[in-house]
C-alpha cells in the first residue's frame, strides 16, 4: 500500500510553491495532507453524554462543537481546551439524530431534530448567568409538523432565518423563524403547516425505469455551500436526488399528497439501479466544499463519489437501457462510455517528469500481473491498478490502459468482495472500447456475467473469445462449462411455478413462515453478487411479497447487549406488491390519496441517472441508518466514513486507496466531521464519548498509533471481515432471539396483515 506516493505531493514541494506563486494559499493543501493523516491518533475523549452520540457538527469558525445524543441532550464543546461549555436539556422525548448551529447568529441559535418527529430551536444566550446544573431552557421555536423521525437538518451559509428538516415521513420541510415560533396552536391539525418544500410521500423508486410510487423515507439532506440553491436528499431507495430550490413549486401542507417535484438529477451507481434490491437505501448524502461532487453512503453497500457538474450525454450519464447494453455482446462498441473522466492533477509548481511516471506505471502493472499469476495479494494488485488508472490515467496510452483494465477485472473477479464483479464488468467493457477483439476482455466479461447468473450473455462473450483464439483449450472448456450451467438452470426453472416456490410448496399447499419470506427477500437482493437471480423477479406474479425494514442501533438500548445485534426498534411491514390500497394510501392514513396521474411517467424527468466516479471499500455499513461519509479538508481531497466494526476509514479521493484506519468506538462509528480549518477530526458513535483526532502519532502508519495505542489487527483481514458482514447483513442486523420470534409466526397467503414488532 505504501509502495507509491500520494497525489498531494510532499510538504517541501508545497512550501516551495510560495516562491513561484505568491497567490497560492498552501494552507488549504496543508490542512489535510497525507503525511498528517497517516499520523492521526486519538488526542482526547470528550465525556458528558449518557447515551449514543448520534450527531456532531462544528460551527463556521471551528471554535465550537455541538453534539446530540440518545440522552436527549445537546452539548456545546469549546475547541480550545476541549471543554464542555453547555449541556442543554432539550425536552425531546426520543433520541436526537441531528444538530446544527444556525449561521450568522454569533453561534447563539442551535437547532435539533429527534426521533419524536420534532424540530426544536434554542437560544444559548438564555443560559448566561445560570448555575452549572440549570440547563433546562424552553425552546425558542418548536416545530411538530413531521409525523415520523427527523433524521437530518440542513442550513444555508449566510442565512440566519431558515433550517430544513428531512424526515422518514417522506417530506423535507423548510422552517422560517420569521414566520412564527412554532406550529399551529395545540389541538390544530399538524398538517396545517404549509412548510413542505419536498413532498416525496410518493417518491421512492424500485429501479431507474420504474415511476415513483411509495413513500421515500428521507435519511439525509444537504445544501451546497457554494451554490445554496442546490439541495440533495437521500432515503429509502438507491437514488439520491438533486433539486434546484428556485425551480420547486410553492410550499404546501400535508392535507393533499403531491406528486414528487421535478428533480435535476438522480445519482446512483449503475449496478445499484436495477430492480430487486429492496433493502438498499442511503444513510448519508453530502456535497464537497466546492459543490461539484457529492458522496453517497449506502446501507449494506459502499461509499460512492458522484459528479454534480456534467454536460448532457456525458460519460457518467446513463439510462435504464444502458444496463443491458453493458452486458450484451456486440461486434462493435459505440456511444456509451463508463470510464470516469480524467482530470489533471495539481502540479504544485513543478513540472512532472512524464518518463518517470510512465516507468512507474509500467512497474505497477507488472506487480499487479504478478499478484494475479500467483493467486495472492489481490487487494494490493487492485490498488496498484487503481493508482495507474485513477492516479495517472491521463498520462498512460491506450495499450497500457487496456492491459491494466483487464488485469484489474481479473483481480476483482478473484477477490470477490461485494460488487467486485460489477466493477469487473465495467473494466471489461472499457477494455473492449479500446480493443473490441481483446481475448482477455471477452474472457473476463464471460466469467463476470457467469458469476452474476447471466449465463446466456456469458456464453455469447465466451464464444466470441473462442473465435478470437480457437486453439485455446482453456476457453473451449469454459464454453462447455457455461453450456452445462445453462442446461442446469433451465432444468431447475422447469421445476418451479411462477411464484418461485417448488411445485410441492405451491400457494395452496402450505403456509408461508416469516422466516421463509426473510430468506427469500435476502436471496433476491444479494443474488446479483453471489449467484443466479431468482426468476420471480421477471415473473408476472402480482401477489409477490415485499419486506420493508426500519432499523436503528441508536435507541434507548442497554449498554450491555451482545455485539453485532440490533439495538432500539425494528418495524416490520408486510404487504402485497399488487395491493392497490397499499400503493395509494398514506402510511399513517392521515393524508388523502394521490391523484391517479402520479403513475404517469410524463410527470417526471427522463429515466436518466449519473453513474459513480469512484467507490470506497473496506468499511461496513449495515447496523445503523445514520452512518456518515464525509469529505476531509477545505478542498475535500480525502473521504472518510464510520464503520460497524468500531473503526473509521480514510481514503484518497482520487484513487480510492485506503490510507488510514483507526479504532474509534467499542461498537460502531457513525459520525465523522472534519474541523473547518485545522487538521482535526471529531468522531462519535455508539459510545457515550466524542473522540478528537489529531496528527500526533510519532510514526506514520495505516493503522492507529500514539495515544490511541496500536491497532494490531491486519488491515486486509479487517476489510475482508467487513466485506463478509456486508454480504450476510441479515444475520448481523437481526438478533438471534428476534429471528426466533419471527420463525414462530406462520402466515397463510390471503390472510396477511401488517405486523409491527419492537424491541426495547
N, C-alpha and C positions, 0 to 999 in steps of 0.2 A: 504493500500500500504506500510505503514511503519511498519507492524506487524512483519516483519522478516528482518534480517540484509543483508548487501550486501556482495558479494563474494570477495572483495578485503581486507577483514579483517578490522582491525582498525589501526590507526596510531601508537598507543602504541606498538602493536604487530609487526608492521613493523620495528620500531626503535629497538626493542629487537633482531631482526634477525642480527643486526650488531655484537652482542656478540657471536652468534652461527656460523656465516659465514661472515668473513671479506670481502669475494669476492662479496657478494651480494650488488648490487647497488640499494639502495632504492629510488633513485631519479626518476627512471623510474616509479616505482609504486606510488610514491607520486605526480607526476605531475598532473594526473587526478584522484585523489582519490575521492570516493563517498562523503566523508564528505566535500570536497571542492566544488564539482559540485553542491551540494544541497545548497550552499551559493552563487552561481553565481548571480550577479546583474550587471546592466549597470554602467560602470565606466566613459566612455567618448563617445561622438559622434564626429566623425571626419567630419568636414564640408569643402567642397572645390569643389564638383561636382555640376553640374547644370542639372543633369538627373539621371535616374535609374542607380544604380551601379551594373553591371552585372557580374563582375569578381573581385576577390581579391585573393592574394597569398603572402605568406611570403617568404623571402629569406632563404637560408640554415641556416644561423646563427640566424635568428629571429630578426635581428636588423632593418629590413626594411619591409614595407608592400606596395605592388603595387596594384592598382585598375584601372579598366576600366569601362567606363560609356557610356550612350546614348549621352552624350555631346561630344563624340569622343575624349575625353582627357584621358590620363593616368596620374595618380597621384602617387607620391612616398612619403610615410609617414615614419617618424622616430619613432622607437619603444619607445625610451627614450624621454619623453616629449610629445609623441603623436602629433607631429607637421608635417605640410605639408612642405616637402622639395622641391619638384619639381612638376609642373603641365605642362605636355607636350601636346602641340597641335599636334596631330598625323597626321593630314591630311586625316584621314579616312572620308568617306562621308556617313557612316552609323554607327549604334550602335556597340560599341566594346563589344564582347562577351567573350573574353579570353585574359589574360595577364600572362606573366611569366618572372622571372629572368633567364638568361642563366647561368648555373653553371660554376664555375671555371673562372669567368671573373671579379672577385672583385666587382660584382654587378653593373658593368658598362653597360652591354648589357641587354636590355629588349626587349621583343617581344610582339606584339599584333595581334589579329585576329578579324575581324569585319564582319558586315552584307554586306559590299561592296565586299566580296569574296577575300579580300586582307590580306596578312600577312606582317607586317612591323617590321623591326629590327631597334632599336635606340641605340646610344651610349651616355650614360648620361654624359660622360666626356666633351662633346661638350657644356654642359650647364654651365661649370665652367667659372666664370668671367662675366657672363651675369647679367643684371639687373633683378629684380623680375618679371617684366612683359614680358620679352623677352624669351618666352618658346617654340616658334615655331622652331623646328630643322628638317632638312631633314633626312629621314630615311637612315640608313647605307645600308640597303638592302630592296628591295621591290619585293614581290612575288605576281603576279597577275594571277597565273595559275588556280586557282579554278574558277568555274563558278557559284557557289551558296555560301550561307553564311558559313563562317568559325565559327564553334561553340566551338571548344576546341583545345588547344595546349598541347603538352607533351614535356618534356625534360628528358634527361638521367643524372642521378647523375654522376658527374665527367667528363662529356663530354661537352666542350665549343663550339663545332663545328656544332651541329645538333639541329634542332627543327622539331617536327612533327605536322601537322595540319589536323584536321578532319573536313570535310565539308559536307553539305547537298547535294552536287553533287554526293555523293557516293564514294568518294576517300579519302584516307589518304595519304598525301604527305610528303616526307622527304626532308627537305631543308638543304643543306650543305653549310655553309658560306664560305668554302674554294674553292668551285667550281664556285662562281660568286655571285655578289651582287644583282642580280635581274633576272627576267625572260628575254627571248629574246627581242631584241630591239622593240620599238614601231612600229606597223604595221605587225609584225610577228604573226603567229597564236599562241595563248597561249598554244595550245595543244602540241607544240614542246618541252615543258619542260618534260624531262624524269625523273620525280621525284615521280611517283605514286608507293608507296610501297604496298598499298592495293587497288585493283580495285573491288569495291562492287556495281558497277552500275547494276549488275545482281545478287545481293546478298541477297535480302530480301526474307524471308520465311513466308508463311501463317501459317504453322504448322510444327512440327518437321518432319513429314513424307513427306512433300512437298519439291521438289527441289527448290533451289533459282531461282527467275525469275526477279523480279522488282528491281528498284534502292533502295538500303539501304541508306537512308539519315542519315548520321552519326551525332550524337548529342554529343558524348563524347568518350574520349580515355584516356588511362593511361599506363604508363610503370612502371614495378616493380622496386622498389628501390634496392631490394636485388638480383634480377635476371633480369638485364636490357634487356636480350634478349626476355623476355616475354612482350607481348603487348596485351591489351584488348580493344575492341571497342564495342560501343552500339549505336543503332539508331532506325530506324522507324519500327522495328518489336520487338518481345518479347525476342529475343535471343541475349545475349552478347556472343562475340566470342573471344577466346584466341588464339593468334598466337605466334609462335617462329620465331623471325626475322631471325634466322640462316637458317630456312627451307623455307623462302619465295623466289620466283623467282626474277630475276633481275628487277630493276625498269623500268617502261615503260612510254609512253606518252598516251595522250587521243585519239590518232588517231584511235586506234582499241580497242573496248571494249573487255576485257579479262574475262575469267571465274574466279569466286571467288577462291582465293588461298586456299590451304589446311589449315584447322583450327584444332588446337589441341583439343579444347573442345568447345562445346556450354554450356552456362549456362542459365537455365530458370526453374522457379518453375513448377512442373509437371502440375498443374491445369491451367497454362497460356499457355501451349504448344499446346493446341487444336485449331482446325480451328474455325473461327467465331468471332475472337476478332481483327477486322481490325484496330480499332483505338488505340490499345495498342502499346506503344513504350517506349523506355528507354530515360531518361533525363540525367542520370549520371552513370558512372561506375568508380570504383576506387579500387586499391589494399590497403591492410592494410600494416603497416610498415614492417612486416616481409615477406610479399609477398605470404603468404599461404592462404589468404582469399580475397574475393572481395565483394564489396557492389554493388547492383543493385537498382536504384531508377526508378520506373515506373510512367508514366503519367496516372492518373486515377486509381492508384494502390498503393501498399505499398512499403516499402523498404525491400530487402531480402539479407541475408548473404549466401555466397556460399564458399565451399572449393575448393581451386585450386589444392592442392595435394591430390591425391586419387589413390588407386590401381584399376586396371581394374576389373570390376564386383563388385565394392564396393557398400556400402549401398546407396549412393546418385546418382549412375548412373542408368539411365532408358532409355528405348526405346519407340517408339511411341506405340507399342503394350501393354506396361505396364499400360497405362492409362485405357484401357478397362479391364485389369486384376484386377485393383484396385476396380472396381465397379461391378465385376461379381462374383456371389456366386459360390464357390467351396467347396466340403466337406472337403478338406484338403488344407492347405496353405504351399507352399514351394517356395523357391527361392527368390522372390522379397522382399526386406526389405526397408522400407521407413523411419524408425526411424533414425534421425541423430546420428552419432557415438558419444559416450560419452567420454569426455576427463577428465583426472584427473585435479582437480583444484590445484593451488599452496597453500601450507600449511603455508608459511611464517615462517617456522622454528619451528612450534609447531604441535604436533600430534593431529589429530582430534578425538573427542570423538564420536565414532560411535553410541553408545547407545543414546546419546543426539540428534544426527542428525536424527536417526530413530524415536524417540519420537516426534521431531519437525515435521517431515514429516507426521506422523500419525495425528497430530493435524491439520495440514494444509488440509489434505484430508477430515477430519471431518468438517472443516469450509466450504470447497467447497461443500460438500454434503448438508450441512445446507442451504447454499445460493440457491442451486438447488431446494431443497424441498420448500423453502419459496417463490421461484419465484422472487427473487430480488437480487441485487448486483452481477449480472452475471459477470461483469468485475472483481471484486475482487476475485470471485471464480475461474475464469480463471487464474488470476495472482497467486493464491495460488497453483494451479495445475502446472503452469509453473515453479514455484520455486521447486516443488518436482521433476518434470520430467527433467527439464533442469539444475537445480542447484544441485540436489543430485541424479540424475538418476543412477549413478554408485554405490550408496550405498544401494538403496532400492531393495527388492526382487521382483520376478515376480508377486506375488499376489497383492502387493501394486501398482506396475506399471499398472497392468490390471485395477484395480479399479480407479486409477487416470486418466487413458486414457479414460475410459467410462464416468467418471464424467465430464471431460473437454469437451468431444464430446457433451454431453447433454447440457452443459452450452453454448457452441458455437452455437448450434442449436437454443437455446433460445435467445441469444444476437442478432444474425442476422446481424452483421457487414459484410462488403464486404469480400467475400471469407471465412467467418467463416464456411460455410457449407463444403467447400473443406478441411479445416483443420480438421473438424469433421470426414470426410470420412477417412482421414489419421489415426486419432486416433482409429477409429473403426477397421480399417484394422490391425493395430499393436496390438490392444487388442485381435483380433481373432488369431493372431500369437501365443499369449500366451495361450489362451483358445478358441479353434475353435468352441466349443458349447456354448459359452457365450451368454445367452439370452439378456443381456443388450447391448452387442456389436452388435448383429444381429438386435435388435430393433432400436438402434440409427442409424445404417447404412441404414436401410429401411427408416427411417424418413429423413435422409440426402439426399438419392437418390430421394425421392419423392419431396423434395424442389427444386432440380435442374431439375425436369421434367422427370427423368428416372424412370417412373412408373413400367415398366415391371421388371427391375432389382430390384426395391424396393419391388415388390411382391415376388420375389424369396427369399429375405432376411426375409421378413415378414413370409412367410410360413415356413422357417427354424426355426425362433423364435417360431412359433406356435407348431412345432414338439417338441421343447425343453420343452415348457410349455403349453400343450394342454388345461389345465384347466384355463388358464389366460383369463379372459373376455376382458381385455383391448386389447390384441393382436388380439383376434377374431374380435373385432370391427375395429381395424386398417386394417386387411386384407380386410374386406368388403369395407372400405373407399378407399383403393387403387384400388380395382376392379372397383368401380364406377368412379374413376379418369381415369382409362384406357378406360373404355367404353365411357366416355365423350370426351377424346382426340381422339379416333377413329371416333366418330361421327363428331367432328369438322374437322378432316382431310378429311373426305368424302365430306365435303362442299367446299374444296379448290382444285383448279387445281395445277399443278406442280409449278407454279410461285409464290405460296404463297398468291395470291390475291383471294378474294371471287369471285365466278363464275359471279356475277353481275358486277364485275370490272375486267374482263379479259383484256388481252393485246389489243384486238381490240375494247374494249368497252369504254375506257376513256383515257384521257391523264394523265400522272403522274406529280404531282407537286413536286417540290424540297422538300417541307415540308414533303410530304409522304416519300420520299427517306430518309430524315433525321431520321424520326421516325422509319422507318423500319431498318435502319442501327443500330440505338441505341438499338432497341429491340433485334436484333440478338446478339450484343456484350454483353449485360447485361443479357440475358436470363438464362445463367447458374447460376446466383445468385438469380434472382427474380422469375423464373418460367420456364415453358417448353421452350425449344429452338425451334426456327422456323423450320418447316420441310423443308423449302427451302434450309437449309444448306446441306441436304443429297440428294437434287434433282439433276437431270442432266440437268437443265435448263442452257444453255450456255450463255444466254444473261442477266444473273444476273448483277445488277448494283453495282458498288463499289464507295465508297466515301473516298477521302483522304483529311485530313485537315492539314494545316500547320499554327500553331497559335503561337503567342508570345505576352506576355504582356510587352515586352521590345521593345518599338518602339519610334517614335518621337511623343509620345502621350502627350496630355494635362494633367495637374495635377488635373484638376477639374472634371474629368469624374466620372460617377457613380461607386461605388464599385462593385466587382464581375462581371465586364464586361471585354470584350477583348479590350486591347489597342494595337495599332500597326496595323499589316496587317494580313489578312486572305486570303489564296489562296484556291480556291475550284476547284478540278478537278474531272470530271465525265467521266467514261469510262466503256466499256463493259468488263466483265470478259473474254469473249470469243474472244475479239478483238485481233487478232494475231499481228496487227501492233502496238498496244499498248505494247504488251509483248516484242517485238523485237526492238523497236526504242528507241533511247536515248531521254531523256526528252527535251533537248534543240535542238535536231536534228543535233548536230554538230559532232557526232561520228557515226561510221559505225555500222551496225547491228551485233549482236553477232553471233558466229557460232551456227548452229543447235545443235551441240553437247553439248551446255550448259544445255540442258534438260536431258542429260544422267546422271543418278544417279551414275554411276560408277566413275564419276569425283570427287565425294565428299565423305567425311568420312561417316561411317555407321551412321544411324539415331539414335544417342545416345546423351543424354544431361545429365548434372549434376543438381540434384534437390537441392532445398533450404535446408539450415541448420537451419535458424531461420528467422522469419519475425518480422517487427517492425511496429506497427499500432498506429494511433491516429492523425497523421498529414493529410493534404490534398494537393495532387499534381495534379492539373488539369490545372490551368491557364497559366503556363509558361513551356517552354521546356528547361530551364536551371537550374531547381531545383537540388540542390546537396544533396547527402548523404555522410557523412564523418566519418572517424574513429577519435576518440579523444584519445590523449595520445601517448607516444612513443611505447607503446605496443598495442594500439588500443583496449583498454578494453571497450570503450563506443562508441556508434553510435549516430550521430546527423543528423538532417535534417531540412530544412526550410519548411514552410507551407504557403498555400494560405490565411490563416486567420491572417497573420501578426505575427505569433508566430514561434518559433523554439523549437524543441523537442530533448531530450537526453534520450537514452535507455541504460540499461545494456546489453552488447553484448551477454552474455551467456544466460540469461533468457528471453530477450526481454522486461523486465519490464521498464516502463516509470519512470524515476526518476527526471526529471526536464522539465518544460515547461515555456518558457519565451516569453514575448511580445517584439518583436524586430523590428516591422515595422507597419506603418499605414495600409498597404495593404498586401504585400507579402514579405516573406523572401526567397531568392533564394540561397544565398551563405553562407556556414558555414565553416570556416577554423581555425583549431587549431594551436596555436603557437608551433614551433618545440620543445621547452624545458619547457616553463613556463605554469602555469595554467591560460591561457589566450585564449579566443576565439574571433575571428572577424566575424561579420555577415553583410550582406548587402542585399538589395532587391529593391523594387520599390521606396523607399525613396532616397533622394539625399545624405544621410549620411551613414557612416560606423559606426557600433556600436562595442565597445570594452567591453568585459565581463570578470570580474574577481571575485574571491570568497570573496567579501567584505560585503555581507549581514550579519547582526548581528545574524540572526536566520536561521537555515537550514529549507528548505521547498521544496515542489514540484513545487511551482509557484514562480514568480519573487518577489523580495523584495529589500530592501535597496534603493539605489539611483534611481532605476527604478520605485519605487512605487509598491504597492501591486497589484497583478492581482486578482481581486475579483471574476472572473468567476470560476465556479465549474469546476474542471479538467475533470470529466467524461462528463459533459454537452458539453464542448468544443470538446472533442473527438467524441462524438456522432454526434454533428453538422457537423464535418468534414467528418464523415462516410456518412451522408446523402448527402453531396455535391459530394462525390466520386460516389455514386450510381445514381446521377442525374446530371452528369457533363455537359451534353449538355446545360441545362438551365443556368448553371453557366458560361460556356465559352462564349456562343453567346449572345451578347446584343440584347435586345428586338427589337430595330429598324432594326437590321441586319436580324433577323429572319423574320420580316415583309417584308423586301425586297425580301428574298428568296421565301416567300409564294406568291409573285406577279408573279413569273416566273413559267410557265407551260411548261413541256417538253413532247412531244409525242414520244413514243418509236419508234426507227428507224430514228429519226432526231436529236439525241443528239449530242451536240458539247461541247468541253471543255469550261468552263466558269471560268473566274478569277474575283473575287470581292476583292476590297481592301478598307480599311477604315483608314484614317489618324488619 
